[in-house]
Every structure is written in structure tokens, then in C-alpha cells.
């Protein structure tokens, strides 16, 4: 079963797990400082997909306001290669 949840605090092994996932998306490394900033930012929602007791995917949702509404921009979507095709990105 896949569980999706929001990250609201800097959890144990979070950076290492996310670094492994980001490495499957891009060669640009993340930083611990940037992760802490994102978790603290009320305009950023960081979601993780979990299965089999591990973090298998991530998604960053950046929120911003326009004159007519609050909008969101999805970034950094990645599912671990071993779990692709199982519905985690849906």
C-alpha cells in the first residue's frame, strides 16, 4: 500500500532519502539548508510517497497568489525506479 503525506518537520533520515530520490531526477544536489527552508516555508508543500517502510517518491508544491486566486506549481516529482508503475505518482 502506498501512503502519501506532507512533510512538516525535518524527520530522521529525511535528507538522505530525498537526496537519493533527487539523484534519480537531476544531477543538481539538494542541500540540508534548502530542505529546512522548504519545510519552514508556508508557501511550499513537500509530499512524500511511502511504501514498504521507506520513502519512495516526492513532490514539491509551490503556492503563490494571483489577483484572482491562490495557485500551485508542481516541481521535483520523482518516484524511485524500483517503484515506478505502481501508482505512487498518481
PDB file of N, CA, C and O in Angstrom:
ATOM      1  N   UNK A   1       0.835  -1.177   0.000  1.00  0.00           N
ATOM      2  CA  UNK A   1       0.000   0.000   0.000  1.00  0.00           C
ATOM      3  C   UNK A   1       0.884   1.247   0.000  1.00  0.00           C
ATOM      4  O   UNK A   1       1.886   1.302   0.713  1.00  0.00           O
ATOM      5  N   UNK A   2       0.521   2.216  -0.778  1.00  0.00           N
ATOM      6  CA  UNK A   2       1.262   3.470  -0.862  1.00  0.00           C
ATOM      7  C   UNK A   2       0.555   4.517  -0.010  1.00  0.00           C
ATOM      8  O   UNK A   2      -0.664   4.676  -0.079  1.00  0.00           O
ATOM      9  N   UNK A   3       1.332   5.217   0.783  1.00  0.00           N
ATOM     10  CA  UNK A   3       0.813   6.276   1.649  1.00  0.00           C
ATOM     11  C   UNK A   3       1.432   7.590   1.204  1.00  0.00           C
ATOM     12  O   UNK A   3       2.646   7.671   1.017  1.00  0.00           O
ATOM     13  N   UNK A   4       0.615   8.619   1.031  1.00  0.00           N
ATOM     14  CA  UNK A   4       1.093   9.966   0.688  1.00  0.00           C
ATOM     15  C   UNK A   4       0.876  10.853   1.901  1.00  0.00           C
ATOM     16  O   UNK A   4      -0.207  10.869   2.485  1.00  0.00           O
ATOM     17  N   UNK A   5       1.925  11.600   2.280  1.00  0.00           N
ATOM     18  CA  UNK A   5       1.777  12.505   3.425  1.00  0.00           C
ATOM     19  C   UNK A   5       2.663  13.728   3.247  1.00  0.00           C
ATOM     20  O   UNK A   5       3.644  13.715   2.503  1.00  0.00           O
ATOM     21  N   UNK A   6       2.284  14.779   3.952  1.00  0.00           N
ATOM     22  CA  UNK A   6       3.044  16.036   3.923  1.00  0.00           C
ATOM     23  C   UNK A   6       4.157  15.978   4.956  1.00  0.00           C
ATOM     24  O   UNK A   6       3.968  15.491   6.070  1.00  0.00           O
ATOM     25  N   UNK A   7       5.307  16.477   4.570  1.00  0.00           N
ATOM     26  CA  UNK A   7       6.428  16.628   5.497  1.00  0.00           C
ATOM     27  C   UNK A   7       6.276  17.984   6.186  1.00  0.00           C
ATOM     28  O   UNK A   7       6.240  19.022   5.525  1.00  0.00           O
ATOM     29  N   UNK A   8       6.187  17.968   7.508  1.00  0.00           N
ATOM     30  CA  UNK A   8       6.020  19.215   8.267  1.00  0.00           C
ATOM     31  C   UNK A   8       7.178  19.486   9.215  1.00  0.00           C
ATOM     32  O   UNK A   8       7.242  20.544   9.840  1.00  0.00           O
ATOM     33  N   UNK A   9       8.097  18.524   9.321  1.00  0.00           N
ATOM     34  CA  UNK A   9       9.288  18.721  10.152  1.00  0.00           C
ATOM     35  C   UNK A   9      10.423  17.903   9.561  1.00  0.00           C
ATOM     36  O   UNK A   9      10.208  16.979   8.776  1.00  0.00           O
ATOM     37  N   UNK A  10      11.620  18.260   9.952  1.00  0.00           N
ATOM     38  CA  UNK A  10      12.804  17.580   9.427  1.00  0.00           C
ATOM     39  C   UNK A  10      12.973  16.251  10.168  1.00  0.00           C
ATOM     40  O   UNK A  10      13.497  16.210  11.281  1.00  0.00           O
ATOM     41  N   UNK A  11      12.528  15.186   9.542  1.00  0.00           N
ATOM     42  CA  UNK A  11      12.497  13.864  10.161  1.00  0.00           C
ATOM     43  C   UNK A  11      13.832  13.131  10.015  1.00  0.00           C
ATOM     44  O   UNK A  11      14.683  13.502   9.208  1.00  0.00           O
ATOM     45  N   UNK A  12      13.985  12.082  10.822  1.00  0.00           N
ATOM     46  CA  UNK A  12      15.190  11.265  10.770  1.00  0.00           C
ATOM     47  C   UNK A  12      15.380  10.686   9.369  1.00  0.00           C
ATOM     48  O   UNK A  12      14.443  10.155   8.774  1.00  0.00           O
ATOM     49  N   UNK A  13      16.591  10.794   8.858  1.00  0.00           N
ATOM     50  CA  UNK A  13      16.998  10.273   7.548  1.00  0.00           C
ATOM     51  C   UNK A  13      16.290  10.936   6.358  1.00  0.00           C
ATOM     52  O   UNK A  13      16.445  10.486   5.223  1.00  0.00           O
ATOM     53  N   UNK A  14      15.524  11.989   6.605  1.00  0.00           N
ATOM     54  CA  UNK A  14      14.775  12.624   5.526  1.00  0.00           C
ATOM     55  C   UNK A  14      15.691  13.119   4.417  1.00  0.00           C
ATOM     56  O   UNK A  14      15.458  12.830   3.243  1.00  0.00           O
ATOM     57  N   UNK A  15      16.726  13.858   4.777  1.00  0.00           N
ATOM     58  CA  UNK A  15      17.605  14.418   3.753  1.00  0.00           C
ATOM     59  C   UNK A  15      18.238  13.314   2.914  1.00  0.00           C
ATOM     60  O   UNK A  15      18.259  13.411   1.687  1.00  0.00           O
ATOM     61  N   UNK A  16      18.748  12.280   3.547  1.00  0.00           N
ATOM     62  CA  UNK A  16      19.396  11.194   2.811  1.00  0.00           C
ATOM     63  C   UNK A  16      18.418  10.502   1.867  1.00  0.00           C
ATOM     64  O   UNK A  16      18.766  10.201   0.725  1.00  0.00           O
ATOM     65  N   UNK A  17      17.204  10.249   2.332  1.00  0.00           N
ATOM     66  CA  UNK A  17      16.202   9.610   1.480  1.00  0.00           C
ATOM     67  C   UNK A  17      15.854  10.495   0.289  1.00  0.00           C
ATOM     68  O   UNK A  17      15.785  10.024  -0.847  1.00  0.00           O
ATOM     69  N   UNK A  18      15.637  11.773   0.556  1.00  0.00           N
ATOM     70  CA  UNK A  18      15.276  12.683  -0.537  1.00  0.00           C
ATOM     71  C   UNK A  18      16.435  12.891  -1.499  1.00  0.00           C
ATOM     72  O   UNK A  18      16.229  13.028  -2.705  1.00  0.00           O
ATOM     73  N   UNK A  19      17.646  12.916  -0.973  1.00  0.00           N
ATOM     74  CA  UNK A  19      18.829  13.061  -1.828  1.00  0.00           C
ATOM     75  C   UNK A  19      18.907  11.888  -2.813  1.00  0.00           C
ATOM     76  O   UNK A  19      19.232  12.079  -3.985  1.00  0.00           O
ATOM     77  N   UNK A  20      18.611  10.684  -2.336  1.00  0.00           N
ATOM     78  CA  UNK A  20      18.609   9.519  -3.208  1.00  0.00           C
ATOM     79  C   UNK A  20      17.561   9.625  -4.300  1.00  0.00           C
ATOM     80  O   UNK A  20      17.805   9.231  -5.441  1.00  0.00           O
ATOM     81  N   UNK A  21      16.391  10.159  -3.955  1.00  0.00           N
ATOM     82  CA  UNK A  21      15.348  10.335  -4.960  1.00  0.00           C
ATOM     83  C   UNK A  21      15.701  11.453  -5.939  1.00  0.00           C
ATOM     84  O   UNK A  21      15.550  11.288  -7.149  1.00  0.00           O
ATOM     85  N   UNK A  22      16.170  12.585  -5.422  1.00  0.00           N
ATOM     86  CA  UNK A  22      16.548  13.713  -6.285  1.00  0.00           C
ATOM     87  C   UNK A  22      17.638  13.288  -7.261  1.00  0.00           C
ATOM     88  O   UNK A  22      17.665  13.739  -8.406  1.00  0.00           O
ATOM     89  N   UNK A  23      18.537  12.417  -6.803  1.00  0.00           N
ATOM     90  CA  UNK A  23      19.600  11.924  -7.677  1.00  0.00           C
ATOM     91  C   UNK A  23      19.069  11.148  -8.877  1.00  0.00           C
ATOM     92  O   UNK A  23      19.771  11.014  -9.879  1.00  0.00           O
ATOM     93  N   UNK A  24      17.850  10.639  -8.794  1.00  0.00           N
ATOM     94  CA  UNK A  24      17.227   9.952  -9.925  1.00  0.00           C
ATOM     95  C   UNK A  24      16.543  10.924 -10.880  1.00  0.00           C
ATOM     96  O   UNK A  24      16.123  10.548 -11.974  1.00  0.00           O
ATOM     97  N   UNK A  25      16.438  12.180 -10.450  1.00  0.00           N
ATOM     98  CA  UNK A  25      15.762  13.210 -11.238  1.00  0.00           C
ATOM     99  C   UNK A  25      16.743  14.159 -11.913  1.00  0.00           C
ATOM    100  O   UNK A  25      16.546  14.554 -13.062  1.00  0.00           O
ATOM    101  N   UNK A  26      17.795  14.521 -11.196  1.00  0.00           N
ATOM    102  CA  UNK A  26      18.732  15.525 -11.693  1.00  0.00           C
ATOM    103  C   UNK A  26      20.107  15.299 -11.084  1.00  0.00           C
ATOM    104  O   UNK A  26      20.249  14.605 -10.077  1.00  0.00           O
ATOM    105  N   UNK A  27      21.099  15.882 -11.699  1.00  0.00           N
ATOM    106  CA  UNK A  27      22.460  15.820 -11.146  1.00  0.00           C
ATOM    107  C   UNK A  27      22.727  16.945 -10.164  1.00  0.00           C
ATOM    108  O   UNK A  27      23.742  16.935  -9.469  1.00  0.00           O
ATOM    109  N   UNK A  28      21.817  17.921 -10.100  1.00  0.00           N
ATOM    110  CA  UNK A  28      21.994  19.035  -9.165  1.00  0.00           C
ATOM    111  C   UNK A  28      21.634  18.576  -7.757  1.00  0.00           C
ATOM    112  O   UNK A  28      20.502  18.151  -7.525  1.00  0.00           O
ATOM    113  N   UNK A  29      22.554  18.650  -6.831  1.00  0.00           N
ATOM    114  CA  UNK A  29      22.272  18.167  -5.480  1.00  0.00           C
ATOM    115  C   UNK A  29      21.398  19.137  -4.694  1.00  0.00           C
ATOM    116  O   UNK A  29      21.426  20.347  -4.919  1.00  0.00           O
ATOM    117  N   UNK A  30      20.632  18.586  -3.777  1.00  0.00           N
ATOM    118  CA  UNK A  30      19.891  19.391  -2.814  1.00  0.00           C
ATOM    119  C   UNK A  30      20.824  19.691  -1.650  1.00  0.00           C
ATOM    120  O   UNK A  30      21.924  19.143  -1.571  1.00  0.00           O
ATOM    121  N   UNK A  31      20.388  20.557  -0.752  1.00  0.00           N
ATOM    122  CA  UNK A  31      21.190  20.839   0.446  1.00  0.00           C
ATOM    123  C   UNK A  31      20.308  20.716   1.675  1.00  0.00           C
ATOM    124  O   UNK A  31      19.094  20.909   1.613  1.00  0.00           O
ATOM    125  N   UNK A  32      20.934  20.395   2.778  1.00  0.00           N
ATOM    126  CA  UNK A  32      20.192  20.296   4.045  1.00  0.00           C
ATOM    127  C   UNK A  32      19.554  21.634   4.404  1.00  0.00           C
ATOM    128  O   UNK A  32      18.437  21.685   4.919  1.00  0.00           O
ATOM    129  N   UNK A  33      20.280  22.714   4.125  1.00  0.00           N
ATOM    130  CA  UNK A  33      19.768  24.045   4.438  1.00  0.00           C
ATOM    131  C   UNK A  33      18.525  24.356   3.610  1.00  0.00           C
ATOM    132  O   UNK A  33      17.548  24.897   4.130  1.00  0.00           O
ATOM    133  N   UNK A  34      18.562  24.015   2.328  1.00  0.00           N
ATOM    134  CA  UNK A  34      17.415  24.283   1.455  1.00  0.00           C
ATOM    135  C   UNK A  34      16.211  23.455   1.878  1.00  0.00           C
ATOM    136  O   UNK A  34      15.083  23.949   1.861  1.00  0.00           O
ATOM    137  N   UNK A  35      16.434  22.208   2.256  1.00  0.00           N
ATOM    138  CA  UNK A  35      15.342  21.363   2.732  1.00  0.00           C
ATOM    139  C   UNK A  35      14.695  21.981   3.969  1.00  0.00           C
ATOM    140  O   UNK A  35      13.468  22.045   4.057  1.00  0.00           O
ATOM    141  N   UNK A  36      15.502  22.435   4.919  1.00  0.00           N
ATOM    142  CA  UNK A  36      14.971  23.069   6.130  1.00  0.00           C
ATOM    143  C   UNK A  36      14.169  24.320   5.786  1.00  0.00           C
ATOM    144  O   UNK A  36      13.115  24.560   6.376  1.00  0.00           O
ATOM    145  N   UNK A  37      14.657  25.116   4.840  1.00  0.00           N
ATOM    146  CA  UNK A  37      13.928  26.314   4.408  1.00  0.00           C
ATOM    147  C   UNK A  37      12.580  25.949   3.800  1.00  0.00           C
ATOM    148  O   UNK A  37      11.572  26.599   4.077  1.00  0.00           O
ATOM    149  N   UNK A  38      12.564  24.910   2.971  1.00  0.00           N
ATOM    150  CA  UNK A  38      11.323  24.491   2.328  1.00  0.00           C
ATOM    151  C   UNK A  38      10.302  24.004   3.342  1.00  0.00           C
ATOM    152  O   UNK A  38       9.120  24.331   3.236  1.00  0.00           O
ATOM    153  N   UNK A  39      10.742  23.227   4.320  1.00  0.00           N
ATOM    154  CA  UNK A  39       9.834  22.715   5.343  1.00  0.00           C
ATOM    155  C   UNK A  39       9.227  23.866   6.136  1.00  0.00           C
ATOM    156  O   UNK A  39       8.056  23.809   6.512  1.00  0.00           O
ATOM    157  N   UNK A  40      10.007  24.901   6.393  1.00  0.00           N
ATOM    158  CA  UNK A  40       9.539  26.053   7.176  1.00  0.00           C
ATOM    159  C   UNK A  40       8.702  27.034   6.357  1.00  0.00           C
ATOM    160  O   UNK A  40       7.973  27.841   6.935  1.00  0.00           O
ATOM    161  N   UNK A  41       8.786  26.987   5.052  1.00  0.00           N
ATOM    162  CA  UNK A  41       8.112  27.954   4.180  1.00  0.00           C
ATOM    163  C   UNK A  41       6.620  27.613   4.054  1.00  0.00           C
ATOM    164  O   UNK A  41       6.279  26.519   3.605  1.00  0.00           O
ATOM    165  N   UNK A  42       5.727  28.535   4.446  1.00  0.00           N
ATOM    166  CA  UNK A  42       4.287  28.252   4.337  1.00  0.00           C
ATOM    167  C   UNK A  42       3.790  28.215   2.894  1.00  0.00           C
ATOM    168  O   UNK A  42       2.655  27.810   2.643  1.00  0.00           O
ATOM    169  N   UNK A  43       4.617  28.628   1.955  1.00  0.00           N
ATOM    170  CA  UNK A  43       4.239  28.615   0.543  1.00  0.00           C
ATOM    171  C   UNK A  43       4.750  27.383  -0.189  1.00  0.00           C
ATOM    172  O   UNK A  43       4.648  27.301  -1.413  1.00  0.00           O
ATOM    173  N   UNK A  44       5.293  26.434   0.544  1.00  0.00           N
ATOM    174  CA  UNK A  44       5.811  25.200  -0.049  1.00  0.00           C
ATOM    175  C   UNK A  44       5.217  24.005   0.693  1.00  0.00           C
ATOM    176  O   UNK A  44       5.227  23.949   1.922  1.00  0.00           O
ATOM    177  N   UNK A  45       4.706  23.063  -0.074  1.00  0.00           N
ATOM    178  CA  UNK A  45       4.216  21.805   0.482  1.00  0.00           C
ATOM    179  C   UNK A  45       5.087  20.700  -0.099  1.00  0.00           C
ATOM    180  O   UNK A  45       5.194  20.550  -1.316  1.00  0.00           O
ATOM    181  N   UNK A  46       5.702  19.936   0.781  1.00  0.00           N
ATOM    182  CA  UNK A  46       6.552  18.826   0.372  1.00  0.00           C
ATOM    183  C   UNK A  46       5.815  17.533   0.710  1.00  0.00           C
ATOM    184  O   UNK A  46       5.547  17.249   1.877  1.00  0.00           O
ATOM    185  N   UNK A  47       5.489  16.752  -0.321  1.00  0.00           N
ATOM    186  CA  UNK A  47       4.787  15.491  -0.133  1.00  0.00           C
ATOM    187  C   UNK A  47       5.728  14.329  -0.395  1.00  0.00           C
ATOM    188  O   UNK A  47       6.584  14.397  -1.277  1.00  0.00           O
ATOM    189  N   UNK A  48       5.566  13.265   0.374  1.00  0.00           N
ATOM    190  CA  UNK A  48       6.336  12.040   0.143  1.00  0.00           C
ATOM    191  C   UNK A  48       5.370  10.880  -0.024  1.00  0.00           C
ATOM    192  O   UNK A  48       4.310  10.830   0.600  1.00  0.00           O
ATOM    193  N   UNK A  49       5.763   9.957  -0.874  1.00  0.00           N
ATOM    194  CA  UNK A  49       5.056   8.689  -1.009  1.00  0.00           C
ATOM    195  C   UNK A  49       5.875   7.653  -0.262  1.00  0.00           C
ATOM    196  O   UNK A  49       7.100   7.616  -0.381  1.00  0.00           O
ATOM    197  N   UNK A  50       5.199   6.815   0.504  1.00  0.00           N
ATOM    198  CA  UNK A  50       5.882   5.798   1.290  1.00  0.00           C
ATOM    199  C   UNK A  50       5.266   4.430   1.006  1.00  0.00           C
ATOM    200  O   UNK A  50       4.052   4.300   0.845  1.00  0.00           O
ATOM    201  N   UNK A  51       6.113   3.430   0.950  1.00  0.00           N
ATOM    202  CA  UNK A  51       5.675   2.045   0.779  1.00  0.00           C
ATOM    203  C   UNK A  51       6.752   1.138   1.351  1.00  0.00           C
ATOM    204  O   UNK A  51       7.939   1.462   1.313  1.00  0.00           O
ATOM    205  N   UNK A  52       6.338   0.029   1.868  1.00  0.00           N
ATOM    206  CA  UNK A  52       7.267  -0.964   2.398  1.00  0.00           C
ATOM    207  C   UNK A  52       8.248  -0.367   3.408  1.00  0.00           C
ATOM    208  O   UNK A  52       9.407  -0.774   3.476  1.00  0.00           O
ATOM    209  N   UNK A  53       7.770   0.604   4.191  1.00  0.00           N
ATOM    210  CA  UNK A  53       8.580   1.199   5.241  1.00  0.00           C
ATOM    211  C   UNK A  53       9.646   2.170   4.777  1.00  0.00           C
ATOM    212  O   UNK A  53      10.565   2.487   5.532  1.00  0.00           O
ATOM    213  N   UNK A  54       9.537   2.649   3.540  1.00  0.00           N
ATOM    214  CA  UNK A  54      10.540   3.611   3.063  1.00  0.00           C
ATOM    215  C   UNK A  54       9.896   4.691   2.196  1.00  0.00           C
ATOM    216  O   UNK A  54       8.788   4.530   1.686  1.00  0.00           O
ATOM    217  N   UNK A  55      10.620   5.786   2.049  1.00  0.00           N
ATOM    218  CA  UNK A  55      10.160   6.892   1.201  1.00  0.00           C
ATOM    219  C   UNK A  55      10.497   6.539  -0.241  1.00  0.00           C
ATOM    220  O   UNK A  55      11.660   6.332  -0.585  1.00  0.00           O
ATOM    221  N   UNK A  56       9.464   6.474  -1.082  1.00  0.00           N
ATOM    222  CA  UNK A  56       9.674   6.031  -2.464  1.00  0.00           C
ATOM    223  C   UNK A  56       9.419   7.120  -3.493  1.00  0.00           C
ATOM    224  O   UNK A  56       9.660   6.914  -4.683  1.00  0.00           O
ATOM    225  N   UNK A  57       8.937   8.273  -3.056  1.00  0.00           N
ATOM    226  CA  UNK A  57       8.670   9.356  -4.009  1.00  0.00           C
ATOM    227  C   UNK A  57       8.514  10.683  -3.315  1.00  0.00           C
ATOM    228  O   UNK A  57       8.256  10.755  -2.113  1.00  0.00           O
ATOM    229  N   UNK A  58       8.676  11.733  -4.093  1.00  0.00           N
ATOM    230  CA  UNK A  58       8.500  13.091  -3.562  1.00  0.00           C
ATOM    231  C   UNK A  58       7.815  13.975  -4.597  1.00  0.00           C
ATOM    232  O   UNK A  58       7.817  13.687  -5.794  1.00  0.00           O
ATOM    233  N   UNK A  59       7.236  15.048  -4.100  1.00  0.00           N
ATOM    234  CA  UNK A  59       6.633  16.084  -4.932  1.00  0.00           C
ATOM    235  C   UNK A  59       6.701  17.381  -4.150  1.00  0.00           C
ATOM    236  O   UNK A  59       6.388  17.412  -2.960  1.00  0.00           O
ATOM    237  N   UNK A  60       7.109  18.449  -4.813  1.00  0.00           N
ATOM    238  CA  UNK A  60       7.102  19.777  -4.209  1.00  0.00           C
ATOM    239  C   UNK A  60       5.984  20.581  -4.842  1.00  0.00           C
ATOM    240  O   UNK A  60       5.890  20.656  -6.067  1.00  0.00           O
ATOM    241  N   UNK A  61       5.134  21.183  -4.023  1.00  0.00           N
ATOM    242  CA  UNK A  61       4.073  22.061  -4.494  1.00  0.00           C
ATOM    243  C   UNK A  61       4.371  23.463  -3.986  1.00  0.00           C
ATOM    244  O   UNK A  61       4.333  23.713  -2.781  1.00  0.00           O
ATOM    245  N   UNK A  62       4.664  24.371  -4.898  1.00  0.00           N
ATOM    246  CA  UNK A  62       4.943  25.765  -4.545  1.00  0.00           C
ATOM    247  C   UNK A  62       3.661  26.576  -4.735  1.00  0.00           C
ATOM    248  O   UNK A  62       3.089  26.593  -5.826  1.00  0.00           O
ATOM    249  N   UNK A  63       3.218  27.235  -3.689  1.00  0.00           N
ATOM    250  CA  UNK A  63       1.986  28.024  -3.733  1.00  0.00           C
ATOM    251  C   UNK A  63       2.305  29.495  -3.970  1.00  0.00           C
ATOM    252  O   UNK A  63       3.299  30.017  -3.464  1.00  0.00           O
ATOM    253  N   UNK A  64       1.454  30.150  -4.741  1.00  0.00           N
ATOM    254  CA  UNK A  64       1.605  31.588  -4.961  1.00  0.00           C
ATOM    255  C   UNK A  64       0.230  32.188  -5.209  1.00  0.00           C
ATOM    256  O   UNK A  64      -0.701  31.498  -5.626  1.00  0.00           O
ATOM    257  N   UNK A  65       0.121  33.473  -4.947  1.00  0.00           N
ATOM    258  CA  UNK A  65      -1.150  34.171  -5.111  1.00  0.00           C
ATOM    259  C   UNK A  65      -1.143  35.015  -6.376  1.00  0.00           C
ATOM    260  O   UNK A  65      -0.138  35.631  -6.732  1.00  0.00           O
ATOM    261  N   UNK A  66      -2.292  35.026  -7.045  1.00  0.00           N
ATOM    262  CA  UNK A  66      -2.519  35.943  -8.159  1.00  0.00           C
ATOM    263  C   UNK A  66      -3.648  36.878  -7.726  1.00  0.00           C
ATOM    264  O   UNK A  66      -4.153  36.767  -6.609  1.00  0.00           O
ATOM    265  N   UNK A  67      -4.031  37.767  -8.576  1.00  0.00           N
ATOM    266  CA  UNK A  67      -5.131  38.666  -8.226  1.00  0.00           C
ATOM    267  C   UNK A  67      -6.443  37.919  -8.045  1.00  0.00           C
ATOM    268  O   UNK A  67      -7.316  38.376  -7.307  1.00  0.00           O
ATOM    269  N   UNK A  68      -6.593  36.790  -8.700  1.00  0.00           N
ATOM    270  CA  UNK A  68      -7.872  36.088  -8.669  1.00  0.00           C
ATOM    271  C   UNK A  68      -7.909  34.818  -7.843  1.00  0.00           C
ATOM    272  O   UNK A  68      -8.990  34.322  -7.526  1.00  0.00           O
ATOM    273  N   UNK A  69      -6.759  34.284  -7.490  1.00  0.00           N
ATOM    274  CA  UNK A  69      -6.783  33.004  -6.771  1.00  0.00           C
ATOM    275  C   UNK A  69      -5.405  32.636  -6.239  1.00  0.00           C
ATOM    276  O   UNK A  69      -4.393  33.239  -6.598  1.00  0.00           O
ATOM    277  N   UNK A  70      -5.398  31.647  -5.391  1.00  0.00           N
ATOM    278  CA  UNK A  70      -4.148  31.008  -4.966  1.00  0.00           C
ATOM    279  C   UNK A  70      -3.888  29.885  -5.959  1.00  0.00           C
ATOM    280  O   UNK A  70      -4.788  29.115  -6.293  1.00  0.00           O
ATOM    281  N   UNK A  71      -2.657  29.803  -6.423  1.00  0.00           N
ATOM    282  CA  UNK A  71      -2.273  28.818  -7.431  1.00  0.00           C
ATOM    283  C   UNK A  71      -1.137  27.957  -6.885  1.00  0.00           C
ATOM    284  O   UNK A  71      -0.514  28.292  -5.878  1.00  0.00           O
ATOM    285  N   UNK A  72      -0.885  26.855  -7.561  1.00  0.00           N
ATOM    286  CA  UNK A  72       0.208  25.976  -7.178  1.00  0.00           C
ATOM    287  C   UNK A  72       0.996  25.530  -8.389  1.00  0.00           C
ATOM    288  O   UNK A  72       0.449  25.380  -9.482  1.00  0.00           O
ATOM    289  N   UNK A  73       2.270  25.321  -8.189  1.00  0.00           N
ATOM    290  CA  UNK A  73       3.181  24.869  -9.240  1.00  0.00           C
ATOM    291  C   UNK A  73       3.865  23.610  -8.731  1.00  0.00           C
ATOM    292  O   UNK A  73       4.496  23.622  -7.674  1.00  0.00           O
ATOM    293  N   UNK A  74       3.739  22.533  -9.479  1.00  0.00           N
ATOM    294  CA  UNK A  74       4.322  21.254  -9.080  1.00  0.00           C
ATOM    295  C   UNK A  74       5.737  21.140  -9.620  1.00  0.00           C
ATOM    296  O   UNK A  74       5.986  21.404 -10.796  1.00  0.00           O
ATOM    297  N   UNK A  75       6.659  20.746  -8.758  1.00  0.00           N
ATOM    298  CA  UNK A  75       8.075  20.573  -9.116  1.00  0.00           C
ATOM    299  C   UNK A  75       8.611  19.307  -8.466  1.00  0.00           C
ATOM    300  O   UNK A  75       7.954  18.699  -7.621  1.00  0.00           O
ATOM    301  N   UNK A  76       9.801  18.924  -8.869  1.00  0.00           N
ATOM    302  CA  UNK A  76      10.570  17.859  -8.214  1.00  0.00           C
ATOM    303  C   UNK A  76       9.766  16.571  -8.014  1.00  0.00           C
ATOM    304  O   UNK A  76       9.809  15.973  -6.939  1.00  0.00           O
ATOM    305  N   UNK A  77       9.043  16.147  -9.035  1.00  0.00           N
ATOM    306  CA  UNK A  77       8.279  14.905  -8.943  1.00  0.00           C
ATOM    307  C   UNK A  77       9.192  13.750  -9.340  1.00  0.00           C
ATOM    308  O   UNK A  77       9.726  13.718 -10.449  1.00  0.00           O
ATOM    309  N   UNK A  78       9.361  12.812  -8.431  1.00  0.00           N
ATOM    310  CA  UNK A  78      10.165  11.631  -8.740  1.00  0.00           C
ATOM    311  C   UNK A  78       9.686  10.453  -7.892  1.00  0.00           C
ATOM    312  O   UNK A  78       9.377  10.595  -6.709  1.00  0.00           O
ATOM    313  N   UNK A  79       9.636   9.300  -8.530  1.00  0.00           N
ATOM    314  CA  UNK A  79       9.341   8.041  -7.852  1.00  0.00           C
ATOM    315  C   UNK A  79      10.558   7.149  -8.038  1.00  0.00           C
ATOM    316  O   UNK A  79      11.106   7.058  -9.136  1.00  0.00           O
ATOM    317  N   UNK A  80      10.973   6.501  -6.979  1.00  0.00           N
ATOM    318  CA  UNK A  80      12.112   5.592  -7.043  1.00  0.00           C
ATOM    319  C   UNK A  80      11.920   4.607  -8.190  1.00  0.00           C
ATOM    320  O   UNK A  80      10.826   4.079  -8.389  1.00  0.00           O
ATOM    321  N   UNK A  81      12.981   4.366  -8.936  1.00  0.00           N
ATOM    322  CA  UNK A  81      12.915   3.499 -10.121  1.00  0.00           C
ATOM    323  C   UNK A  81      12.327   2.127  -9.799  1.00  0.00           C
ATOM    324  O   UNK A  81      11.628   1.548 -10.631  1.00  0.00           O
ATOM    325  N   UNK A  82      12.593   1.606  -8.625  1.00  0.00           N
ATOM    326  CA  UNK A  82      12.090   0.291  -8.246  1.00  0.00           C
ATOM    327  C   UNK A  82      10.579   0.269  -8.037  1.00  0.00           C
ATOM    328  O   UNK A  82       9.975  -0.804  -8.015  1.00  0.00           O
ATOM    329  N   UNK A  83       9.956   1.451  -7.882  1.00  0.00           N
ATOM    330  CA  UNK A  83       8.527   1.533  -7.616  1.00  0.00           C
ATOM    331  C   UNK A  83       7.728   2.198  -8.734  1.00  0.00           C
ATOM    332  O   UNK A  83       6.520   2.389  -8.596  1.00  0.00           O
ATOM    333  N   UNK A  84       8.371   2.546  -9.814  1.00  0.00           N
ATOM    334  CA  UNK A  84       7.647   3.186 -10.914  1.00  0.00           C
ATOM    335  C   UNK A  84       6.639   2.219 -11.508  1.00  0.00           C
ATOM    336  O   UNK A  84       6.902   1.026 -11.654  1.00  0.00           O
ATOM    337  N   UNK A  85       5.487   2.760 -11.844  1.00  0.00           N
ATOM    338  CA  UNK A  85       4.438   1.940 -12.412  1.00  0.00           C
ATOM    339  C   UNK A  85       3.465   1.370 -11.389  1.00  0.00           C
ATOM    340  O   UNK A  85       2.525   0.666 -11.754  1.00  0.00           O
ATOM    341  N   UNK A  86       3.681   1.666 -10.120  1.00  0.00           N
ATOM    342  CA  UNK A  86       2.801   1.109  -9.074  1.00  0.00           C
ATOM    343  C   UNK A  86       1.738   2.116  -8.619  1.00  0.00           C
ATOM    344  O   UNK A  86       0.960   1.816  -7.715  1.00  0.00           O
ATOM    345  N   UNK A  87       1.694   3.304  -9.231  1.00  0.00           N
ATOM    346  CA  UNK A  87       0.679   4.290  -8.895  1.00  0.00           C
ATOM    347  C   UNK A  87       1.092   5.347  -7.902  1.00  0.00           C
ATOM    348  O   UNK A  87       0.260   6.168  -7.516  1.00  0.00           O
ATOM    349  N   UNK A  88       2.333   5.366  -7.472  1.00  0.00           N
ATOM    350  CA  UNK A  88       2.778   6.341  -6.468  1.00  0.00           C
ATOM    351  C   UNK A  88       2.708   7.776  -6.993  1.00  0.00           C
ATOM    352  O   UNK A  88       2.442   8.696  -6.219  1.00  0.00           O
ATOM    353  N   UNK A  89       2.937   7.982  -8.266  1.00  0.00           N
ATOM    354  CA  UNK A  89       2.921   9.330  -8.836  1.00  0.00           C
ATOM    355  C   UNK A  89       1.533   9.844  -9.153  1.00  0.00           C
ATOM    356  O   UNK A  89       1.353  11.024  -9.456  1.00  0.00           O
ATOM    357  N   UNK A  90       0.573   8.978  -9.085  1.00  0.00           N
ATOM    358  CA  UNK A  90      -0.796   9.364  -9.371  1.00  0.00           C
ATOM    359  C   UNK A  90      -1.336  10.172  -8.235  1.00  0.00           C
ATOM    360  O   UNK A  90      -2.488  10.603  -8.276  1.00  0.00           O
TER     361      UNK A  90
END
